[in-house]
């Protein structure tokens, strides 16, 4: 196995162009596990740890440009108000040691449907900044996941950053696992209210071949809030609306039976998480002080 350690971003792009099959490694929290268990044996590893710009984030007027290697621990500490859904999801990532190393770029590169960041990224909305020696492009997060552990990156591209919309309303995240830490999600759900556009976005993890949105549920809830004058009035959410939203979220999933859970259980859990996270976000939107945005 060859090990490449570029000292700059330009050197990294040149190395990736010369070795398209090279596997990037930064935090290493996914790649090293696969290598250690002999599930993967890449011919070339491309170490990005010397490239400091990947560990920085920038505050724009309406967006945050999040470097691919900004660790989850810093997202939790520094971006809680700007990206609350992603900060909540970061809390559920493995252990403190892994949260100090792993970042969103690794989750995106691996593209596992069980990655903790994906539901929050889909719910919040944003774009992935992909770069090669040929230039750069922004890939909408909705178009990034193309299959089981597959993404829209070209062989010579690297993830430089993720451009995420700053929250304009409450966001929440919930995850079901066999324990509270060091666990792969049985299923996960994220929701974000976007009052500025009167829209709702969701994200579902570990319940389909790729991370997905529950678009029918989003459209139903946004229309119900609009028709009921709730965006402006901030009144109580009718229980029937919450139930229908939960049913639509569960119906959007396409889960399988595996060692972590059955398809039936995943659908049931998603409905419960959808109802709970909607309750948390709506209570916050109404100005309630008592809320619980921890994992279900």
MIZAMI-837497 format. One record per residue: residue in one letter; x, y, z of N, C-alpha, C in turn; residue number from 1. Coordinates in Angstrom, 3 decimals. Example, Ala and Ser with C-alpha at 12.3 -4.5 7.8 and 13.67 -1.06 7.14 Angstrom:
BEGIN
NODE rest n_u n_v n_w ca_u ca_v ca_w c_u c_v c_w nr
NODE A 13.190 -5.690 7.800 12.300 -4.500 7.800 13.200 -3.300 7.800 1
NODE S 12.850 -2.250 7.080 13.670 -1.060 7.140 12.900 0.030 7.870 2
This chain:
BEGIN
NODE rest n_u n_v n_w ca_u ca_v ca_w c_u c_v c_w nr
NODE X 0.848 -1.194 0.000 0.000 0.000 0.000 0.885 1.245 0.000 1
NODE X 0.657 2.133 -0.983 1.385 3.395 -1.038 0.676 4.429 -0.178 2
NODE X 1.460 5.303 0.447 0.925 6.326 1.346 1.410 7.682 0.868 3
NODE X 0.467 8.525 0.404 0.797 9.858 -0.100 0.391 10.893 0.935 4
NODE X 1.277 11.864 1.181 1.009 12.869 2.221 1.293 14.269 1.674 5
NODE X 0.384 14.806 0.876 0.602 16.130 0.300 0.625 17.216 1.371 6
NODE X 1.420 18.271 1.088 1.558 19.378 2.040 0.613 20.528 1.737 7
NODE X -0.060 20.499 0.605 -0.965 21.583 0.231 -2.154 21.020 -0.530 8
NODE X -3.181 21.851 -0.680 -4.368 21.432 -1.404 -4.052 21.150 -2.868 9
NODE X -3.233 21.990 -3.490 -2.864 21.764 -4.886 -2.122 20.441 -5.052 10
NODE X -1.261 20.123 -4.113 -0.557 18.837 -4.175 -1.536 17.670 -4.017 11
NODE X -2.524 17.839 -3.167 -3.525 16.785 -2.972 -4.322 16.550 -4.250 12
NODE X -4.715 17.631 -4.922 -5.470 17.491 -6.167 -4.623 16.824 -7.245 13
NODE X -3.346 17.204 -7.317 -2.458 16.591 -8.303 -2.292 15.101 -8.028 14
NODE X -2.166 14.745 -6.755 -2.018 13.336 -6.396 -3.279 12.552 -6.735 15
NODE X -4.431 13.135 -6.491 -5.695 12.456 -6.795 -5.866 12.300 -8.304 16
NODE X -5.425 13.287 -9.067 -5.502 13.191 -10.522 -4.601 12.076 -11.041 17
NODE X -3.418 11.941 -10.436 -2.475 10.906 -10.854 -2.890 9.523 -10.378 18
NODE X -3.577 9.479 -9.221 -4.021 8.207 -8.636 -5.517 8.291 -8.336 19
NODE X -6.378 8.193 -9.343 -7.819 8.353 -9.114 -8.406 7.358 -8.111 20
NODE X -7.781 6.192 -7.981 -8.295 5.194 -7.050 -7.815 5.413 -5.622 21
NODE X -6.986 6.431 -5.403 -6.478 6.702 -4.054 -7.632 7.017 -3.111 22
NODE X -7.577 6.465 -1.912 -8.626 6.678 -0.915 -8.190 7.806 0.021 23
NODE X -8.939 8.914 0.062 -8.582 10.004 0.974 -8.768 9.583 2.424 24
NODE X -7.895 10.053 3.282 -8.015 9.787 4.704 -7.686 11.060 5.467 25
NODE X -8.551 11.425 6.395 -8.326 12.606 7.248 -8.513 12.158 8.691 26
NODE X -9.758 12.095 9.148 -9.999 11.567 10.488 -9.707 10.082 10.579 27
NODE X -9.999 9.372 9.498 -9.722 7.940 9.445 -10.682 7.073 10.216 28
NODE X -11.762 7.645 10.721 -12.650 6.878 11.603 -13.465 5.833 10.851 29
NODE X -13.621 5.979 9.545 -14.272 4.956 8.730 -13.232 4.104 8.003 30
NODE X -12.288 4.756 7.337 -11.325 4.042 6.498 -10.477 3.075 7.314 31
NODE X -9.974 3.525 8.458 -9.074 2.667 9.235 -9.790 1.450 9.812 32
NODE X -11.069 1.600 10.132 -11.834 0.445 10.599 -11.906 -0.608 9.494 33
NODE X -12.201 -0.164 8.273 -12.295 -1.101 7.162 -10.956 -1.770 6.877 34
NODE X -9.879 -1.008 6.981 -8.551 -1.575 6.742 -8.178 -2.550 7.863 35
NODE X -8.423 -2.160 9.098 -8.049 -3.005 10.229 -8.778 -4.349 10.221 36
NODE X -10.025 -4.339 9.738 -10.791 -5.584 9.685 -10.646 -6.283 8.332 37
NODE X -9.743 -5.752 7.504 -9.448 -6.332 6.197 -10.673 -6.378 5.287 38
NODE X -11.562 -5.388 5.461 -12.708 -5.262 4.567 -12.348 -4.451 3.329 39
NODE X -11.227 -3.785 3.408 -10.804 -2.928 2.300 -9.288 -2.865 2.303 40
NODE X -8.692 -2.940 1.120 -7.249 -2.880 1.034 -6.869 -1.986 -0.156 41
NODE X -6.987 -0.658 0.018 -6.673 0.242 -1.098 -5.189 0.191 -1.448 42
NODE X -4.901 0.379 -2.722 -3.504 0.394 -3.162 -2.812 1.695 -2.771 43
NODE X -3.594 2.774 -2.670 -3.020 4.080 -2.348 -3.903 4.779 -1.320 44
NODE X -3.299 5.288 -0.244 -3.976 6.153 0.718 -3.481 7.580 0.528 45
NODE X -4.424 8.521 0.525 -4.098 9.932 0.348 -4.394 10.673 1.647 46
NODE X -3.349 10.949 2.415 -3.486 11.580 3.727 -3.660 13.089 3.561 47
NODE X -4.785 13.618 4.085 -5.102 15.046 3.947 -4.873 15.828 5.241 48
NODE X -4.217 15.234 6.211 -4.115 15.852 7.529 -3.191 17.073 7.571 49
NODE X -2.345 17.253 6.585 -1.461 18.416 6.581 -2.110 19.642 5.953 50
NODE X -3.324 19.496 5.461 -3.997 20.597 4.757 -4.928 21.300 5.734 51
NODE X -4.422 22.356 6.350 -5.129 23.025 7.435 -6.435 23.652 7.040 52
NODE X -6.580 24.088 5.788 -7.806 24.781 5.384 -9.029 23.875 5.475 53
NODE X -8.828 22.551 5.406 -9.946 21.629 5.498 -10.541 21.589 6.896 54
NODE X -9.814 22.112 7.883 -10.280 22.113 9.269 -10.806 23.481 9.701 55
NODE X -11.147 24.325 8.730 -11.663 25.662 9.030 -13.083 25.803 8.499 56
NODE X -13.850 26.678 9.156 -15.168 27.018 8.631 -15.280 28.527 8.507 57
NODE X -16.120 28.979 7.558 -16.280 30.398 7.271 -17.741 30.779 7.405 58
NODE X -17.970 31.938 7.982 -19.313 32.436 8.242 -19.725 33.402 7.144 59
NODE X -20.664 33.000 6.290 -21.190 33.882 5.261 -22.465 34.557 5.711 60
NODE X -23.070 35.322 4.821 -24.289 36.051 5.176 -25.451 35.093 5.426 61
NODE X -25.595 34.114 4.557 -26.719 33.183 4.681 -26.276 31.728 4.836 62
NODE X -24.996 31.465 4.664 -24.514 30.092 4.694 -23.256 29.973 5.548 63
NODE X -22.936 28.756 5.897 -21.668 28.412 6.537 -20.903 27.513 5.574 64
NODE X -19.665 27.882 5.316 -18.801 27.019 4.505 -17.976 26.183 5.472 65
NODE X -18.329 24.903 5.545 -17.756 23.996 6.539 -16.683 23.139 5.882 66
NODE X -15.425 23.316 6.293 -14.347 22.502 5.766 -14.604 21.030 5.985 67
NODE X -14.161 20.209 5.043 -14.473 18.783 5.080 -13.966 18.083 6.328 68
NODE X -12.893 18.621 6.937 -12.285 17.944 8.088 -12.554 18.633 9.420 69
NODE X -13.454 19.614 9.457 -13.817 20.212 10.743 -14.408 19.110 11.622 70
NODE X -13.821 18.819 12.772 -14.308 17.680 13.564 -15.671 17.943 14.190 71
NODE X -16.360 16.853 14.462 -17.693 16.954 15.056 -17.676 17.704 16.384 72
NODE X -16.612 17.553 17.152 -16.544 18.235 18.445 -16.586 19.745 18.276 73
NODE X -15.977 20.257 17.211 -16.019 21.701 16.971 -17.371 22.137 16.414 74
NODE X -17.995 21.301 15.620 -19.351 21.618 15.151 -20.279 21.782 16.347 75
NODE X -20.157 20.881 17.312 -20.975 20.956 18.522 -20.697 22.236 19.304 76
NODE X -19.428 22.605 19.418 -19.042 23.728 20.266 -19.230 25.083 19.588 77
NODE X -19.029 25.142 18.274 -18.947 26.429 17.597 -20.108 26.740 16.656 78
NODE X -20.889 25.748 16.265 -21.909 25.977 15.242 -23.314 25.598 15.703 79
NODE X -23.499 25.542 17.002 -24.788 25.107 17.540 -25.938 26.029 17.121 80
NODE X -25.703 27.332 17.082 -26.795 28.247 16.716 -26.956 28.342 15.205 81
NODE X -25.870 28.243 14.463 -25.947 28.374 13.009 -26.465 27.094 12.351 82
NODE X -26.000 25.947 12.841 -26.358 24.652 12.257 -26.834 23.713 13.377 83
NODE X -27.964 24.011 13.987 -28.378 23.232 15.169 -28.640 21.760 14.884 84
NODE X -29.214 21.440 13.726 -29.483 20.041 13.418 -28.208 19.228 13.299 85
NODE X -27.219 19.783 12.624 -25.944 19.087 12.472 -25.221 18.993 13.806 86
NODE X -25.331 20.017 14.649 -24.704 19.963 15.979 -25.335 18.861 16.814 87
NODE X -26.652 18.712 16.741 -27.325 17.643 17.484 -26.907 16.273 16.968 88
NODE X -26.822 16.128 15.661 -26.382 14.857 15.093 -24.948 14.545 15.501 89
NODE X -24.116 15.578 15.587 -22.712 15.380 15.958 -22.593 14.781 17.349 90
NODE X -23.512 15.137 18.229 -23.503 14.592 19.589 -23.647 13.076 19.600 91
NODE X -24.262 12.508 18.574 -24.550 11.080 18.566 -23.443 10.266 17.913 92
NODE X -22.433 10.931 17.383 -21.365 10.218 16.677 -20.446 9.539 17.685 93
NODE X -20.523 8.248 17.778 -19.561 7.401 18.488 -19.145 7.957 19.839 94
NODE X -17.829 8.130 20.032 -17.243 8.520 21.319 -16.576 9.884 21.203 95
NODE X -16.209 10.508 22.336 -15.502 11.796 22.260 -14.228 11.727 21.414 96
NODE X -13.507 10.611 21.509 -12.280 10.490 20.733 -12.563 10.551 19.233 97
NODE X -13.616 9.850 18.798 -13.951 9.843 17.376 -14.528 11.185 16.960 98
NODE X -15.302 11.836 17.832 -15.835 13.160 17.500 -14.724 14.193 17.375 99
NODE X -13.604 13.961 18.028 -12.455 14.861 17.900 -11.687 14.643 16.610 100
NODE X -11.927 13.535 15.924 -11.203 13.223 14.695 -12.098 13.280 13.461 101
NODE X -13.273 12.694 13.551 -14.125 12.560 12.381 -14.782 13.861 11.980 102
NODE X -15.090 13.983 10.677 -15.772 15.167 10.164 -16.795 14.805 9.107 103
NODE X -17.517 15.812 8.655 -18.604 15.603 7.697 -18.074 15.097 6.363 104
NODE X -16.876 15.538 5.967 -16.321 15.089 4.701 -16.169 13.585 4.638 105
NODE X -15.788 12.977 5.763 -15.656 11.534 5.801 -16.984 10.834 5.658 106
NODE X -18.021 11.343 6.333 -19.365 10.776 6.200 -19.841 10.851 4.753 107
NODE X -19.590 11.983 4.113 -20.014 12.156 2.727 -19.224 11.251 1.792 108
NODE X -17.924 11.152 2.019 -17.102 10.320 1.159 -17.476 8.854 1.256 109
NODE X -17.733 8.390 2.462 -18.143 7.001 2.655 -19.544 6.757 2.115 110
NODE X -20.431 7.751 2.313 -21.805 7.707 1.798 -22.596 6.510 2.311 111
NODE X -22.268 6.046 3.513 -23.067 4.973 4.103 -24.445 5.506 4.458 112
NODE X -25.512 4.763 4.181 -26.846 5.253 4.547 -27.023 5.429 6.049 113
NODE X -26.118 4.823 6.851 -26.217 4.928 8.308 -25.384 6.068 8.882 114
NODE X -24.719 6.851 8.044 -23.915 7.968 8.541 -24.761 8.961 9.321 115
NODE X -24.280 9.358 10.492 -25.086 10.209 11.374 -25.323 11.607 10.810 116
NODE X -24.410 12.119 9.993 -24.546 13.494 9.519 -25.592 13.640 8.422 117
NODE X -25.874 12.566 7.684 -26.684 12.702 6.476 -28.098 13.247 6.710 118
NODE X -28.870 12.747 7.693 -30.221 13.298 7.874 -30.217 14.800 8.153 119
NODE X -29.257 15.264 8.950 -29.172 16.694 9.255 -28.770 17.501 8.032 120
NODE X -27.852 16.970 7.217 -27.441 17.668 6.001 -28.598 17.787 5.025 121
NODE X -29.362 16.715 4.875 -30.512 16.758 3.969 -31.583 17.715 4.480 122
NODE X -31.845 17.683 5.783 -32.884 18.546 6.348 -32.480 20.012 6.289 123
NODE X -31.218 20.288 6.556 -30.758 21.672 6.549 -30.616 22.247 5.160 124
NODE X -30.262 21.411 4.207 -30.056 21.860 2.838 -28.656 22.412 2.643 125
NODE X -28.087 22.176 1.486 -26.758 22.689 1.223 -26.162 22.071 -0.019 126
NODE X -24.870 22.325 -0.221 -24.167 21.845 -1.394 -22.782 21.357 -0.997 127
NODE X -22.314 20.339 -1.704 -20.989 19.776 -1.479 -20.027 20.389 -2.491 128
NODE X -18.931 20.958 -1.996 -17.923 21.564 -2.857 -16.913 20.492 -3.261 129
NODE X -16.990 20.061 -4.511 -16.101 19.035 -5.050 -15.080 19.700 -5.965 130
NODE X -13.810 19.321 -5.797 -12.727 19.990 -6.527 -11.790 18.949 -7.133 131
NODE X -11.285 19.259 -8.326 -10.251 18.469 -8.973 -9.315 19.434 -9.698 132
NODE X -8.295 18.920 -10.358 -7.408 19.789 -11.131 -8.155 20.427 -12.289 133
NODE X -9.320 19.879 -12.640 -10.121 20.436 -13.729 -10.954 21.628 -13.296 134
NODE X -11.111 21.834 -11.991 -11.934 22.924 -11.487 -12.785 22.460 -10.322 135
NODE X -13.742 23.303 -9.937 -14.603 22.984 -8.806 -16.065 23.072 -9.215 136
NODE X -16.902 22.398 -8.455 -18.348 22.458 -8.685 -19.068 22.248 -7.362 137
NODE X -20.311 22.703 -7.307 -21.155 22.531 -6.139 -22.239 21.514 -6.465 138
NODE X -22.270 20.437 -5.683 -23.245 19.375 -5.899 -24.354 19.522 -4.851 139
NODE X -25.597 19.761 -5.259 -26.685 19.829 -4.264 -26.716 18.564 -3.428 140
NODE X -26.930 18.722 -2.137 -26.908 17.569 -1.238 -27.938 16.522 -1.667 141
NODE X -29.052 16.943 -2.253 -30.073 15.991 -2.701 -29.568 15.088 -3.819 142
NODE X -28.566 15.549 -4.568 -28.056 14.788 -5.707 -26.765 14.047 -5.381 143
NODE X -26.286 14.168 -4.149 -24.955 13.646 -3.844 -24.940 12.136 -3.664 144
NODE X -25.989 11.577 -3.071 -26.022 10.143 -2.776 -26.599 9.396 -3.972 145
NODE X -25.810 8.493 -4.555 -26.232 7.836 -5.790 -26.497 6.347 -5.629 146
NODE X -26.134 5.748 -4.511 -26.349 4.331 -4.276 -25.761 3.935 -2.944 147
NODE X -25.818 2.640 -2.646 -25.277 2.167 -1.374 -23.767 2.443 -1.338 148
NODE X -23.360 3.313 -0.438 -21.962 3.722 -0.289 -21.381 4.245 -1.606 149
NODE X -22.219 4.935 -2.364 -21.755 5.563 -3.608 -22.208 7.014 -3.613 150
NODE X -21.378 7.867 -4.197 -21.717 9.287 -4.262 -21.418 9.844 -5.642 151
NODE X -21.692 11.128 -5.818 -21.604 11.759 -7.133 -20.211 12.275 -7.471 152
NODE X -19.210 12.013 -6.642 -17.863 12.483 -6.922 -17.279 11.764 -8.141 153
NODE X -16.560 12.521 -8.969 -15.782 11.910 -10.041 -14.528 11.282 -9.434 154
NODE X -13.897 10.337 -10.124 -12.733 9.651 -9.552 -11.593 10.582 -9.150 155
NODE X -11.463 11.720 -9.813 -10.339 12.619 -9.502 -10.733 13.765 -8.573 156
NODE X -11.943 13.725 -8.013 -12.416 14.827 -7.168 -12.228 14.532 -5.687 157
NODE X -12.024 15.597 -4.922 -11.974 15.555 -3.468 -13.014 16.520 -2.911 158
NODE X -13.535 16.206 -1.730 -14.464 17.104 -1.052 -13.653 18.159 -0.310 159
NODE X -13.879 19.409 -0.633 -13.168 20.498 0.024 -13.966 21.080 1.179 160
NODE X -15.280 21.201 0.974 -16.134 21.820 1.992 -17.588 21.486 1.704 161
NODE X -18.441 21.825 2.651 -19.879 21.729 2.486 -20.461 23.104 2.772 162
NODE X -21.292 23.602 1.872 -21.945 24.903 2.041 -23.345 24.647 2.580 163
NODE X -23.589 25.063 3.814 -24.843 24.763 4.487 -25.604 26.040 4.817 164
NODE X -26.906 26.000 4.622 -27.739 27.158 4.939 -27.810 27.344 6.451 165
NODE X -27.657 28.579 6.884 -27.842 28.860 8.305 -29.305 28.646 8.672 166
NODE X -29.525 28.137 9.851 -30.885 27.856 10.298 -31.693 29.145 10.401 167
NODE X -32.889 29.114 9.851 -33.835 30.231 10.016 -34.998 29.827 10.908 168
NODE X -34.979 28.581 11.367 -36.001 28.068 12.262 -35.456 26.870 13.009 169
NODE X -36.252 26.270 13.855 -35.794 25.142 14.668 -35.430 23.919 13.820 170
NODE X -34.473 23.164 14.330 -34.068 21.909 13.714 -33.908 20.861 14.817 171
NODE X -34.109 19.597 14.469 -33.964 18.527 15.456 -33.447 17.273 14.777 172
NODE X -32.919 16.387 15.591 -32.356 15.129 15.100 -32.643 14.042 16.126 173
NODE X -32.941 12.851 15.643 -33.195 11.720 16.519 -32.614 10.468 15.899 174
NODE X -32.104 9.598 16.751 -31.437 8.381 16.283 -31.814 7.222 17.194 175
NODE X -32.068 6.074 16.607 -32.350 4.860 17.365 -31.182 3.898 17.194 176
NODE X -30.687 3.401 18.318 -29.621 2.411 18.287 -29.749 1.478 19.468 177
NODE X -28.918 0.471 19.497 -29.000 -0.512 20.583 -28.452 0.029 21.890 178
NODE X -27.742 1.137 21.852 -27.292 1.824 23.061 -27.060 3.287 22.696 179
NODE X -26.640 4.109 23.660 -26.551 5.547 23.445 -25.270 5.988 22.754 180
NODE X -24.229 5.175 22.802 -22.955 5.599 22.231 -22.309 4.429 21.500 181
NODE X -21.332 4.757 20.621 -20.569 3.744 19.905 -21.480 2.754 19.182 182
NODE X -22.456 3.290 18.461 -23.424 2.408 17.821 -23.780 2.953 16.436 183
NODE X -23.963 2.029 15.499 -24.467 2.401 14.182 -25.979 2.508 14.266 184
NODE X -26.533 3.543 13.660 -27.970 3.794 13.770 -28.787 2.655 13.180 185
NODE X -29.812 2.238 13.924 -30.833 1.371 13.344 -31.632 2.182 12.335 186
NODE X -31.943 3.407 12.708 -32.506 4.401 11.805 -32.357 5.769 12.459 187
NODE X -32.429 6.805 11.658 -32.253 8.165 12.169 -33.134 9.113 11.359 188
NODE X -33.454 10.247 11.983 -34.354 11.205 11.329 -33.974 12.628 11.714 189
NODE X -33.977 13.499 10.724 -33.739 14.919 10.964 -34.846 15.753 10.354 190
NODE X -35.155 16.874 10.988 -36.180 17.785 10.480 -35.705 19.212 10.667 191
NODE X -36.049 20.065 9.720 -35.730 21.487 9.818 -36.915 22.296 9.306 192
NODE X -37.354 23.249 10.112 -38.377 24.209 9.684 -37.681 25.411 9.076 193
NODE X -38.144 25.834 7.909 -37.563 26.984 7.216 -38.637 28.057 7.057 194
NODE X -38.885 28.846 8.110 -39.965 29.842 8.048 -39.758 30.898 6.981 195
NODE X -38.504 31.192 6.634 -38.259 32.229 5.627 -38.841 31.854 4.273 196
NODE X -38.884 30.560 3.968 -39.453 30.101 2.706 -40.748 29.316 2.917 197
NODE X -41.176 29.213 4.180 -42.371 28.442 4.533 -42.281 27.011 4.010 198
NODE X -41.137 26.419 4.216 -40.926 25.053 3.775 -40.411 24.208 4.933 199
NODE X -40.503 22.913 4.751 -40.007 21.933 5.710 -39.101 20.973 4.956 200
NODE X -37.976 20.605 5.568 -37.105 19.596 4.980 -36.828 18.507 6.014 201
NODE X -36.641 17.303 5.517 -36.391 16.159 6.382 -35.190 15.380 5.869 202
NODE X -34.707 14.470 6.696 -33.660 13.546 6.288 -33.846 12.230 7.013 203
NODE X -33.737 11.135 6.272 -33.883 9.791 6.837 -32.576 9.043 6.627 204
NODE X -32.083 8.408 7.684 -30.871 7.625 7.588 -31.089 6.176 7.957 205
NODE X -30.344 5.278 7.338 -30.329 3.850 7.667 -31.693 3.186 7.469 206
NODE X -32.452 3.664 6.499 -33.761 3.069 6.237 -34.072 3.026 4.743 207
NODE X -33.020 3.071 3.935 -33.132 3.003 2.484 -31.719 2.779 1.948 208
NODE X -31.566 2.452 0.668 -30.218 2.251 0.129 -29.325 3.483 0.232 209
NODE X -29.937 4.658 0.257 -29.195 5.908 0.440 -29.919 6.759 1.479 210
NODE X -29.257 7.754 2.047 -29.999 8.749 2.842 -31.021 9.435 1.941 211
NODE X -32.218 9.660 2.452 -33.295 10.206 1.629 -34.069 11.260 2.401 212
NODE X -34.874 12.013 1.655 -35.847 12.925 2.249 -37.245 12.325 2.136 213
NODE X -38.110 12.701 3.051 -39.524 12.310 2.985 -40.287 13.477 2.359 214
NODE X -40.238 13.576 1.052 -40.742 14.771 0.375 -42.256 14.921 0.483 215
NODE X -42.982 13.818 0.424 -44.443 13.925 0.563 -44.808 14.437 1.947 216
NODE X -44.086 13.992 2.960 -44.325 14.467 4.323 -43.999 15.951 4.437 217
NODE X -42.912 16.373 3.817 -42.533 17.786 3.850 -43.611 18.661 3.220 218
NODE X -44.056 18.244 2.045 -45.059 19.044 1.325 -46.375 19.092 2.095 219
NODE X -46.765 17.970 2.671 -47.999 17.928 3.459 -47.915 18.881 4.645 220
NODE X -46.817 18.813 5.397 -46.705 19.633 6.602 -46.631 21.114 6.255 221
NODE X -45.853 21.470 5.237 -45.748 22.878 4.849 -47.116 23.421 4.436 222
NODE X -47.871 22.622 3.686 -49.203 23.061 3.256 -50.150 23.183 4.445 223
NODE X -50.071 22.228 5.380 -50.946 22.282 6.552 -50.642 23.498 7.407 224
NODE X -49.385 23.825 7.579 -49.011 25.004 8.353 -49.475 26.282 7.662 225
NODE X -49.378 26.283 6.340 -49.783 27.460 5.570 -51.299 27.634 5.608 226
NODE X -52.015 26.566 5.361 -53.474 26.645 5.325 -54.060 26.983 6.689 227
NODE X -53.407 26.529 7.745 -53.903 26.815 9.085 -53.425 28.141 9.645 228
NODE X -52.667 28.895 8.854 -52.129 30.169 9.335 -51.155 30.006 10.486 229
NODE X -50.506 28.835 10.577 -49.662 28.545 11.725 -48.257 29.129 11.606 230
NODE X -47.809 29.364 10.370 -46.494 30.007 10.244 -46.505 31.366 10.927 231
NODE X -47.614 32.116 10.728 -47.694 33.431 11.356 -48.254 33.344 12.769 232
NODE X -49.330 32.578 12.940 -50.014 32.543 14.226 -49.307 31.725 15.291 233
NODE X -48.515 30.762 14.872 -47.755 29.916 15.795 -48.660 29.245 16.828 234
NODE X -49.823 28.843 16.374 -50.740 28.149 17.268 -50.355 26.698 17.472 235
NODE X -51.149 26.001 18.255 -50.891 24.593 18.539 -51.050 23.765 17.267 236
NODE X -50.213 22.771 17.122 -50.261 21.900 15.956 -51.343 20.844 16.158 237
NODE X -52.294 20.722 15.251 -53.343 19.708 15.406 -52.741 18.306 15.452 238
NODE X -53.196 17.475 16.376 -52.672 16.101 16.460 -52.817 15.332 15.152 239
NODE X -53.869 15.602 14.414 -54.070 14.882 13.150 -52.972 15.206 12.148 240
NODE X -52.482 16.440 12.177 -51.387 16.831 11.280 -50.112 16.088 11.665 241
NODE X -49.830 16.018 12.956 -48.634 15.312 13.417 -48.705 13.831 13.057 242
NODE X -49.878 13.227 13.213 -50.024 11.804 12.883 -49.824 11.556 11.402 243
NODE X -50.422 12.406 10.570 -50.286 12.223 9.125 -48.840 12.435 8.680 244
NODE X -48.187 13.420 9.254 -46.776 13.658 8.950 -45.947 12.417 9.294 245
NODE X -46.171 11.852 10.477 -45.424 10.664 10.899 -45.676 9.493 9.963 246
NODE X -46.918 9.297 9.547 -47.240 8.198 8.637 -46.541 8.381 7.294 247
NODE X -46.486 9.604 6.806 -45.843 9.863 5.519 -44.332 9.671 5.602 248
NODE X -43.749 10.041 6.729 -42.317 9.811 6.910 -42.022 8.311 6.896 249
NODE X -42.794 7.553 7.663 -42.586 6.107 7.709 -42.784 5.486 6.326 250
NODE X -43.740 6.005 5.586 -44.019 5.466 4.256 -42.948 5.784 3.235 251
NODE X -42.150 6.805 3.506 -41.087 7.176 2.564 -39.901 6.239 2.625 252
NODE X -39.762 5.520 3.720 -38.602 4.654 3.918 -38.698 3.401 3.051 253
NODE X -37.533 2.844 2.769 -37.443 1.583 2.032 -36.412 0.702 2.731 254
NODE X -36.707 0.298 3.971 -35.711 -0.394 4.787 -35.616 -1.879 4.482 255
NODE X -34.609 -2.502 5.087 -34.416 -3.939 4.969 -34.326 -4.549 6.367 256
NODE X -34.447 -5.865 6.422 -34.144 -6.591 7.656 -32.638 -6.855 7.708 257
NODE X -32.005 -6.543 8.820 -30.603 -6.902 8.990 -30.333 -7.181 10.465 258
NODE X -29.071 -7.304 10.823 -28.727 -7.687 12.199 -29.091 -6.598 13.199 259
NODE X -29.267 -5.360 12.751 -29.582 -4.279 13.683 -31.071 -4.082 13.893 260
NODE X -31.896 -4.540 12.966 -33.322 -4.344 13.125 -34.086 -4.788 11.898 261
NODE X -35.378 -4.977 12.064 -36.224 -5.381 10.940 -36.741 -4.156 10.200 262
NODE X -37.188 -4.395 8.985 -37.774 -3.306 8.205 -39.013 -2.753 8.898 263
NODE X -39.823 -3.636 9.454 -41.038 -3.200 10.151 -40.702 -2.310 11.338 264
NODE X -39.696 -2.707 12.105 -39.312 -1.892 13.256 -38.803 -0.528 12.810 265
NODE X -38.019 -0.496 11.751 -37.473 0.779 11.276 -38.593 1.742 10.875 266
NODE X -39.585 1.222 10.159 -40.705 2.086 9.769 -41.443 2.612 11.006 267
NODE X -41.678 1.723 11.958 -42.355 2.144 13.189 -41.530 3.210 13.913 268
NODE X -40.239 2.971 14.050 -39.382 3.917 14.766 -39.325 5.261 14.059 269
NODE X -39.291 5.251 12.746 -39.266 6.518 12.011 -40.535 7.320 12.254 270
NODE X -41.677 6.649 12.306 -42.917 7.357 12.594 -42.891 7.994 13.969 271
NODE X -42.374 7.264 14.955 -42.269 7.808 16.311 -41.308 8.994 16.337 272
NODE X -40.152 8.847 15.709 -39.169 9.938 15.700 -39.704 11.156 14.957 273
NODE X -40.412 10.932 13.864 -40.966 12.055 13.112 -41.953 12.849 13.968 274
NODE X -42.821 12.139 14.686 -43.804 12.819 15.530 -43.115 13.573 16.667 275
NODE X -42.112 12.938 17.288 -41.427 13.586 18.401 -40.624 14.813 17.960 276
NODE X -39.852 14.661 16.890 -39.020 15.793 16.455 -39.882 16.938 15.950 277
NODE X -41.002 16.618 15.321 -41.924 17.679 14.923 -42.447 18.401 16.158 278
NODE X -42.771 17.655 17.192 -43.239 18.284 18.430 -42.181 19.191 19.038 279
NODE X -40.924 18.738 19.056 -39.852 19.549 19.632 -39.643 20.837 18.832 280
NODE X -39.577 20.695 17.511 -39.303 21.875 16.688 -40.474 22.849 16.731 281
NODE X -41.704 22.317 16.736 -42.842 23.230 16.745 -42.955 23.950 18.084 282
NODE X -42.648 23.264 19.165 -42.672 23.920 20.473 -41.623 25.033 20.522 283
NODE X -40.465 24.765 19.962 -39.433 25.806 19.931 -39.873 26.973 19.054 284
NODE X -40.490 26.670 17.917 -40.958 27.729 17.024 -42.010 28.597 17.699 285
NODE X -42.828 27.981 18.506 -43.853 28.739 19.227 -43.270 29.540 20.389 286
NODE X -42.011 29.275 20.741 -41.384 30.019 21.825 -41.375 29.292 23.130 287
NODE X -41.653 27.955 23.122 -41.661 27.194 24.348 -40.267 27.033 24.915 288
NODE X -40.171 27.063 26.234 -38.883 26.936 26.898 -38.514 25.482 27.186 289
NODE X -39.546 24.638 27.399 -39.269 23.262 27.771 -39.289 22.396 26.511 290
NODE X -38.138 21.878 26.169 -38.061 21.012 25.006 -36.919 20.031 25.198 291
NODE X -36.974 18.980 24.450 -35.948 17.945 24.559 -35.506 17.578 23.153 292
NODE X -34.271 17.949 22.806 -33.772 17.631 21.481 -32.675 16.587 21.566 293
NODE X -32.722 15.746 22.564 -31.765 14.649 22.640 -32.241 13.513 21.754 294
NODE X -31.452 12.450 21.687 -31.797 11.328 20.827 -32.968 10.569 21.401 295
NODE X -33.788 10.034 20.514 -34.892 9.200 20.959 -34.343 7.854 21.416 296
